[in-house]
Amino acid sequence: MNAKKTLSMTLAAAMAAGLLAGCGGSSSTAASSTSTSTESKAESTAASTEATTDAAGKVYYLNFKPEQDEAWQNLAKKYTEETGVPVTVVTAASGQYETTLMSEMAKSDAPTLFQVNGPVGLANWKDYCYDLSGTKIAGDLTSDTYALKDGDQMLGIGYVIESYGLITNKTLLEKAGYSVDDIKSFDDLKKVAEDITARKDELGFSAFTSAGMDGSSDWRYKTHLANLPIYFEYQEDGIDNTDAIKGTYLDNYKNIFDLYINNSTCDPTELAGKTGDDSRNEFLNDEAVFFQNGSWEYTNLVGDGKPFTDDDLTMLPIYIGVGDEANQGLCTGTENYWCVNKEASEDDINATLDFMYWCVSSDEGTKAMANDMGFVIPFKNAVESPNVFVKADKEMTAAGKTPVAWNFSTMPSENWKNGVGSALTAYAAGTGSWDDVVTAFVDGWASEAALNAAA
């Protein structure tokens, strides 16, 4: 069946099933030409680079990561100047990627390059995905691990590997009388955080930045933090996905969330309105030692005009009191898979494949990915990233610590995440109970999985 004829079915399934969410912008989505835009229509904010010569095809990239918008716009401009191929980059605003993708794919001039977050996301869009098997970019992958397949077809390619954990201001930590070597478990983290809180007025800073539950920030807790109890349950049960999460480690999830909200820059009742920018700015202003976020934040914290140097920062694992914590690494993986729209014209498909390959193989492309975007890319010509958080992950892995896998791509739907997020917000505000969080987590998972199976 032609994919265009099944668009309404795909859109309905996508609304019911898992949506992209994650990093920084990782849980990004809604269209904007800059990372701070609040526009909701892609066509009103798309930034395209004009071709300097006639080209056989064109590229329209619907970007998932708002924090890299400017870098993508610059890279697209360079490519157009070099090749004459027009490249349009539209960046989806935080939390709106799937909605924007659905809207844009329904248009006659749809994206030629888009993203899915893994198997759940691919299930919604596989009818639109060009088979990348045998392409130049597929041949440059360092491992088939980063190929997203449906049977024998390669329908997506992971283009960035990222890590998240507790970004740590080592200078403030030392002012509190500790070093990163003092924190190797949840109990250690709890001891340090509660001591900082007890001396907050004396020290002039808090343990944690605000665990904001605004839509620009809540993905850090309903997705990234929620990954930890899922990961450890999967490890214990020897599985990599499930239609019925048991919630084995939800008490540990509660303990780490309680630690965040009771030892932060604000009262828990204020979290519903706290944004991602609030949390980042608190960290930038030396108001807190720990900031749960990922390697994608590096360029927002270090560089021209930024207050930190590499020597000031590191990233610690998110300990929740489970497993071999002495040998636990950062949460490392990807939920960013490039897909090419097979409904585009042959010229546009070829132009898109050429652009993708140039991004991950040319000097300009690989340097921009490493230096401007802070990415580690799984391709043969990758440039080593200067990102201090990437280096921390490499050091931990080299020391034998086990990275925590990104299992949140198996979460059944965006609706499930929103249910967990609402329950967490009410719990923090004192208007809901932890039992409500458990219900949203366990029962919500089962009901959303059932809807997916029926779709």
PADO-918064 format. One record per residue (C-alpha): residue number from 1; residue in three letters; x, y, z. Coordinates in steps of 0.02 Angstrom, whole numbers, padded with zeros to 5 digits. Layout:
N
R   resi   resn        X        Y        Z
R    NUM    Ala        X        Y        Z
...
//
This chain:
455
R   resi   resn        X        Y        Z
R      1    Met    00000    00000    00000
R      2    Asn    00066    00173   -00044
R      3    Ala    00125    00264    00112
R      4    Lys    00035    00425    00065
R      5    Lys   -00130    00330    00062
R      6    Thr   -00103    00268    00239
R      7    Leu   -00050    00434    00316
R      8    Ser   -00205    00456    00423
R      9    Met   -00183    00280    00492
R     10    Thr    00000    00315    00530
R     11    Leu   -00041    00480    00615
R     12    Ala   -00172    00399    00724
R     13    Ala   -00052    00260    00774
R     14    Ala    00085    00386    00808
R     15    Met   -00026    00485    00923
R     16    Ala   -00068    00328    01021
R     17    Ala    00107    00256    01025
R     18    Gly    00280    00311    01081
R     19    Leu    00341    00483    01033
R     20    Leu    00517    00551    01025
R     21    Ala    00580    00622    01186
R     22    Gly    00745    00638    01265
R     23    Cys    00892    00742    01259
R     24    Gly    00903    00918    01296
R     25    Gly    00810    00943    01153
R     26    Ser    00829    00765    01158
R     27    Ser    00650    00768    01203
R     28    Ser    00634    00903    01076
R     29    Thr    00500    00936    00955
R     30    Ala    00390    01087    00879
R     31    Ala    00457    01193    00742
R     32    Ser    00576    01336    00766
R     33    Ser    00722    01409    00674
R     34    Thr    00814    01446    00836
R     35    Ser    00823    01351    00997
R     36    Thr    00729    01486    01092
R     37    Ser    00585    01508    00971
R     38    Thr    00408    01473    01029
R     39    Glu    00333    01467    00855
R     40    Ser    00222    01317    00822
R     41    Lys    00217    01313    00632
R     42    Ala    00365    01244    00539
R     43    Glu    00336    01346    00383
R     44    Ser    00342    01509    00479
R     45    Thr    00512    01475    00555
R     46    Ala    00606    01365    00433
R     47    Ala    00778    01431    00394
R     48    Ser    00834    01377    00221
R     49    Thr    00994    01415    00131
R     50    Glu    00980    01474   -00047
R     51    Ala    01070    01371   -00178
R     52    Thr    01207    01462   -00271
R     53    Thr    01184    01351   -00423
R     54    Asp    01049    01242   -00496
R     55    Ala    01041    01074   -00408
R     56    Ala    00956    00912   -00454
R     57    Gly    00879    00888   -00283
R     58    Lys    00850    00972   -00117
R     59    Val    00855    00928    00068
R     60    Tyr    00727    00966    00203
R     61    Tyr    00789    00910    00374
R     62    Leu    00667    00910    00520
R     63    Asn    00790    00923    00665
R     64    Phe    00751    00846    00834
R     65    Lys    00874    00943    00942
R     66    Pro    00839    01128    00980
R     67    Glu    01005    01153    01068
R     68    Gln    01095    01117    00905
R     69    Asp    00984    01223    00792
R     70    Glu    01111    01360    00758
R     71    Ala    01248    01235    00721
R     72    Trp    01136    01143    00597
R     73    Gln    01087    01305    00512
R     74    Asn    01271    01349    00491
R     75    Leu    01317    01176    00427
R     76    Ala    01173    01179    00303
R     77    Lys    01232    01347    00238
R     78    Lys    01409    01282    00214
R     79    Tyr    01345    01131    00119
R     80    Thr    01240    01238    00003
R     81    Glu    01386    01354   -00030
R     82    Glu    01496    01206   -00070
R     83    Thr    01375    01103   -00175
R     84    Gly    01235    01216   -00232
R     85    Val    01107    01098   -00156
R     86    Pro    00973    01192   -00057
R     87    Val    00957    01130    00122
R     88    Thr    00813    01181    00235
R     89    Val    00830    01146    00421
R     90    Val    00675    01160    00529
R     91    Thr    00702    01130    00714
R     92    Ala    00559    01061    00815
R     93    Ala    00528    01144    00983
R     94    Ser    00545    01047    01144
R     95    Gly    00409    00917    01165
R     96    Gln    00331    00939    00993
R     97    Tyr    00435    00834    00873
R     98    Glu    00307    00699    00836
R     99    Thr    00167    00826    00817
R    100    Thr    00273    00929    00699
R    101    Leu    00328    00776    00601
R    102    Met    00148    00721    00578
R    103    Ser    00101    00894    00516
R    104    Glu    00248    00911    00398
R    105    Met    00236    00736    00325
R    106    Ala    00057    00771    00273
R    107    Lys    00116    00912    00159
R    108    Ser    00166    00898   -00022
R    109    Asp    00340    00966    00018
R    110    Ala    00375    00849    00164
R    111    Pro    00540    00824    00256
R    112    Thr    00664    00718    00161
R    113    Leu    00762    00682    00320
R    114    Phe    00681    00652    00490
R    115    Gln    00709    00556    00652
R    116    Val    00636    00416    00755
R    117    Asn    00686    00366    00931
R    118    Gly    00707    00179    00907
R    119    Pro    00596    00027    00877
R    120    Val    00438    00105    00950
R    121    Gly    00456    00262    00846
R    122    Leu    00503    00162    00692
R    123    Ala    00343    00061    00706
R    124    Asn    00245    00221    00674
R    125    Trp    00346    00280    00524
R    126    Lys    00423    00127    00441
R    127    Asp    00307    00143    00290
R    128    Tyr    00393    00309    00253
R    129    Cys    00572    00251    00277
R    130    Tyr    00692    00222    00133
R    131    Asp    00799    00065    00146
R    132    Leu    00974    00128    00186
R    133    Ser    01057   -00041    00159
R    134    Gly    01205   -00024    00043
R    135    Thr    01215    00166    00052
R    136    Lys    01380    00255    00082
R    137    Ile    01329    00315    00254
R    138    Ala    01280    00139    00306
R    139    Gly    01451    00079    00250
R    140    Asp    01536    00206    00362
R    141    Leu    01452    00148    00524
R    142    Thr    01577    00084    00652
R    143    Ser    01453   -00048    00711
R    144    Asp    01288   -00124    00654
R    145    Thr    01229   -00087    00830
R    146    Tyr    01184    00086    00768
R    147    Ala    01079    00021    00622
R    148    Leu    00892    00020    00654
R    149    Lys    00819   -00125    00558
R    150    Asp    00650   -00196    00513
R    151    Gly    00684   -00371    00451
R    152    Asp    00820   -00360    00319
R    153    Gln    00792   -00175    00288
R    154    Met    00896   -00039    00370
R    155    Leu    00768    00097    00397
R    156    Gly    00864    00209    00517
R    157    Ile    01042    00253    00565
R    158    Gly    01095    00314    00737
R    159    Tyr    01198    00470    00708
R    160    Val    01246    00524    00883
R    161    Ile    01295    00437    01045
R    162    Glu    01261    00536    01203
R    163    Ser    01275    00518    01391
R    164    Tyr    01177    00590    01534
R    165    Gly    01200    00593    01721
R    166    Leu    01233    00720    01858
R    167    Ile    01331    00866    01786
R    168    Thr    01438    00919    01933
R    169    Asn    01518    01086    01978
R    170    Lys    01679    01021    02054
R    171    Thr    01725    01192    02122
R    172    Leu    01565    01208    02224
R    173    Leu    01579    01028    02280
R    174    Glu    01753    01063    02348
R    175    Lys    01689    01220    02436
R    176    Ala    01567    01105    02525
R    177    Gly    01713    00997    02580
R    178    Tyr    01694    00853    02458
R    179    Ser    01767    00786    02297
R    180    Val    01693    00677    02160
R    181    Asp    01788    00530    02237
R    182    Asp    01673    00544    02388
R    183    Ile    01520    00499    02283
R    184    Lys    01515    00319    02223
R    185    Ser    01340    00265    02274
R    186    Phe    01166    00329    02312
R    187    Asp    01206    00331    02498
R    188    Asp    01359    00439    02464
R    189    Leu    01258    00558    02356
R    190    Lys    01121    00570    02488
R    191    Lys    01248    00607    02625
R    192    Val    01330    00746    02524
R    193    Ala    01166    00823    02464
R    194    Glu    01085    00827    02635
R    195    Asp    01242    00901    02713
R    196    Ile    01244    01039    02583
R    197    Thr    01060    01073    02619
R    198    Ala    01095    01082    02806
R    199    Arg    01229    01215    02771
R    200    Lys    01141    01299    02625
R    201    Asp    01137    01473    02703
R    202    Glu    01319    01462    02754
R    203    Leu    01378    01394    02586
R    204    Gly    01269    01504    02476
R    205    Phe    01214    01365    02359
R    206    Ser    01104    01210    02351
R    207    Ala    01139    01029    02308
R    208    Phe    01027    01014    02153
R    209    Thr    00955    01131    02024
R    210    Ser    00766    01135    02014
R    211    Ala    00686    00975    01950
R    212    Gly    00569    01077    01841
R    213    Met    00411    00990    01782
R    214    Asp    00369    01117    01648
R    215    Gly    00363    01039    01474
R    216    Ser    00537    01105    01433
R    217    Ser    00610    01010    01581
R    218    Asp    00498    00866    01634
R    219    Trp    00574    00745    01507
R    220    Arg    00726    00737    01623
R    221    Tyr    00620    00647    01754
R    222    Lys    00477    00560    01663
R    223    Thr    00597    00493    01531
R    224    His    00781    00503    01578
R    225    Leu    00767    00472    01765
R    226    Ala    00628    00345    01737
R    227    Asn    00751    00249    01628
R    228    Leu    00848    00194    01782
R    229    Pro    00714    00083    01864
R    230    Ile    00669    00015    01691
R    231    Tyr    00851   -00026    01653
R    232    Phe    00878   -00118    01816
R    233    Glu    00715   -00215    01798
R    234    Tyr    00763   -00267    01622
R    235    Gln    00935   -00319    01685
R    236    Glu    00861   -00424    01824
R    237    Asp    00735   -00508    01709
R    238    Gly    00855   -00531    01563
R    239    Ile    00744   -00438    01438
R    240    Asp    00759   -00284    01327
R    241    Asn    00576   -00233    01319
R    242    Thr    00408   -00277    01394
R    243    Asp    00222   -00249    01377
R    244    Ala    00201   -00258    01566
R    245    Ile    00327   -00165    01674
R    246    Lys    00324   -00230    01854
R    247    Gly    00395   -00078    01941
R    248    Thr    00523   -00179    02038
R    249    Tyr    00632   -00028    02074
R    250    Leu    00504    00111    02092
R    251    Asp    00550    00134    02276
R    252    Asn    00724    00178    02215
R    253    Tyr    00649    00297    02087
R    254    Lys    00557    00381    02230
R    255    Asn    00715    00395    02334
R    256    Ile    00815    00485    02200
R    257    Phe    00669    00599    02153
R    258    Asp    00643    00641    02338
R    259    Leu    00828    00681    02352
R    260    Tyr    00815    00800    02204
R    261    Ile    00660    00894    02258
R    262    Asn    00702    00908    02443
R    263    Asn    00880    00970    02418
R    264    Ser    00863    01095    02277
R    265    Thr    00856    01280    02239
R    266    Cys    00668    01292    02264
R    267    Asp    00523    01220    02360
R    268    Pro    00445    01062    02284
R    269    Thr    00279    01153    02265
R    270    Glu    00359    01271    02138
R    271    Leu    00419    01136    02018
R    272    Ala    00266    01135    01905
R    273    Gly    00317    01303    01836
R    274    Lys    00505    01282    01832
R    275    Thr    00581    01268    01658
R    276    Gly    00734    01190    01582
R    277    Asp    00810    01363    01565
R    278    Asp    00781    01394    01751
R    279    Ser    00879    01238    01795
R    280    Arg    01021    01277    01675
R    281    Asn    01032    01459    01734
R    282    Glu    01039    01405    01915
R    283    Phe    01188    01297    01873
R    284    Leu    01271    01433    01770
R    285    Asn    01249    01554    01916
R    286    Asp    01332    01438    02043
R    287    Glu    01169    01410    02135
R    288    Ala    01186    01220    02140
R    289    Val    01316    01083    02132
R    290    Phe    01220    00953    02030
R    291    Phe    01119    00971    01870
R    292    Gln    01040    00815    01795
R    293    Asn    01066    00828    01608
R    294    Gly    01173    00763    01467
R    295    Ser    01326    00785    01359
R    296    Trp    01222    00894    01242
R    297    Glu    01231    01033    01374
R    298    Tyr    01419    01052    01354
R    299    Thr    01417    01199    01233
R    300    Asn    01290    01289    01344
R    301    Leu    01409    01282    01492
R    302    Val    01586    01293    01421
R    303    Gly    01656    01411    01291
R    304    Asp    01658    01594    01243
R    305    Gly    01561    01695    01369
R    306    Lys    01518    01544    01475
R    307    Pro    01570    01537    01659
R    308    Phe    01649    01364    01660
R    309    Thr    01805    01280    01596
R    310    Asp    01830    01094    01574
R    311    Asp    01922    01090    01740
R    312    Asp    01766    01149    01831
R    313    Leu    01648    01012    01775
R    314    Thr    01622    00826    01765
R    315    Met    01476    00706    01756
R    316    Leu    01433    00575    01887
R    317    Pro    01319    00424    01864
R    318    Ile    01140    00437    01928
R    319    Tyr    01145    00318    02075
R    320    Ile    00978    00251    02138
R    321    Gly    01041    00118    02258
R    322    Val    01029   -00032    02142
R    323    Gly    01158   -00149    02069
R    324    Asp    01348   -00138    02073
R    325    Glu    01360    00050    02099
R    326    Ala    01548    00047    02114
R    327    Asn    01553   -00009    01933
R    328    Gln    01407    00092    01864
R    329    Gly    01440    00211    01721
R    330    Leu    01341    00351    01641
R    331    Cys    01178    00326    01547
R    332    Thr    01246    00310    01370
R    333    Gly    01158    00273    01207
R    334    Thr    01055    00352    01069
R    335    Glu    00874    00387    01028
R    336    Asn    00920    00486    00874
R    337    Tyr    00902    00387    00713
R    338    Trp    00903    00471    00543
R    339    Cys    00771    00411    00421
R    340    Val    00753    00461    00238
R    341    Asn    00578    00489    00170
R    342    Lys    00553    00361    00033
R    343    Glu    00403    00460   -00032
R    344    Ala    00519    00602   -00084
R    345    Ser    00575    00615   -00265
R    346    Glu    00724    00513   -00321
R    347    Asp    00826    00674   -00341
R    348    Asp    00782    00730   -00165
R    349    Ile    00821    00559   -00091
R    350    Asn    00992    00559   -00175
R    351    Ala    01025    00738   -00119
R    352    Thr    00978    00691    00059
R    353    Leu    01090    00537    00060
R    354    Asp    01235    00643   -00004
R    355    Phe    01205    00775    00130
R    356    Met    01199    00645    00269
R    357    Tyr    01361    00565    00209
R    358    Trp    01447    00733    00196
R    359    Cys    01397    00774    00376
R    360    Val    01481    00618    00444
R    361    Ser    01631    00601    00327
R    362    Ser    01693    00774    00274
R    363    Asp    01813    00880    00376
R    364    Glu    01686    01020    00392
R    365    Gly    01543    00904    00437
R    366    Thr    01633    00797    00564
R    367    Lys    01715    00948    00648
R    368    Ala    01547    01035    00663
R    369    Met    01468    00878    00736
R    370    Ala    01608    00859    00863
R    371    Asn    01651    01039    00906
R    372    Asp    01494    01142    00875
R    373    Met    01367    01009    00923
R    374    Gly    01472    00911    01048
R    375    Phe    01423    00745    00969
R    376    Val    01509    00578    00969
R    377    Ile    01460    00503    00802
R    378    Pro    01474    00316    00763
R    379    Phe    01560    00337    00595
R    380    Lys    01734    00295    00532
R    381    Asn    01790    00476    00504
R    382    Ala    01727    00543    00670
R    383    Val    01827    00682    00751
R    384    Glu    01859    00660    00936
R    385    Ser    01744    00774    01033
R    386    Pro    01818    00900    01156
R    387    Asn    01663    00876    01264
R    388    Val    01718    00847    01444
R    389    Phe    01563    00740    01478
R    390    Val    01602    00629    01329
R    391    Lys    01778    00610    01398
R    392    Ala    01707    00563    01569
R    393    Asp    01604    00425    01489
R    394    Lys    01756    00359    01395
R    395    Glu    01861    00359    01553
R    396    Met    01728    00265    01652
R    397    Thr    01705    00137    01515
R    398    Ala    01893    00113    01498
R    399    Ala    01900    00085    01687
R    400    Gly    01777   -00058    01670
R    401    Lys    01619    00032    01726
R    402    Thr    01460   -00024    01639
R    403    Pro    01358    00110    01549
R    404    Val    01172    00112    01587
R    405    Ala    01079    00076    01424
R    406    Trp    00949    00193    01354
R    407    Asn    00795    00085    01379
R    408    Phe    00673    00230    01374
R    409    Ser    00650    00203    01187
R    410    Thr    00543    00054    01242
R    411    Met    00422    00164    01341
R    412    Pro    00252    00128    01264
R    413    Ser    00198    00305    01219
R    414    Glu    00210    00490    01249
R    415    Asn    00044    00477    01337
R    416    Trp    00125    00358    01462
R    417    Lys    00266    00482    01493
R    418    Asn    00141    00623    01518
R    419    Gly    00044    00519    01643
R    420    Val    00202    00485    01743
R    421    Gly    00253    00668    01730
R    422    Ser    00084    00729    01794
R    423    Ala    00090    00608    01940
R    424    Leu    00268    00663    01984
R    425    Thr    00216    00846    01978
R    426    Ala    00067    00817    02092
R    427    Tyr    00173    00714    02210
R    428    Ala    00303    00852    02223
R    429    Ala    00167    00981    02253
R    430    Gly    00090    00876    02392
R    431    Thr   -00075    00856    02299
R    432    Gly   -00042    00677    02247
R    433    Ser    00035    00522    02320
R    434    Trp    00178    00408    02267
R    435    Asp    00047    00272    02241
R    436    Asp   -00019    00381    02100
R    437    Val    00154    00381    02021
R    438    Val    00164    00191    02035
R    439    Thr   -00008    00174    01956
R    440    Ala    00039    00289    01812
R    441    Phe    00201    00193    01788
R    442    Val    00138    00014    01798
R    443    Asp   -00046    00018    01751
R    444    Gly   -00017    00157    01625
R    445    Trp    00118    00054    01539
R    446    Ala    00003   -00096    01523
R    447    Ser   -00142    00006    01452
R    448    Glu   -00034    00099    01327
R    449    Ala    00051   -00062    01272
R    450    Ala   -00121   -00137    01243
R    451    Leu   -00171    00011    01136
R    452    Asn   -00012   -00010    01034
R    453    Ala   -00050   -00194    01007
R    454    Ala   -00225   -00154    00950
R    455    Ala   -00172   -00014    00830
//
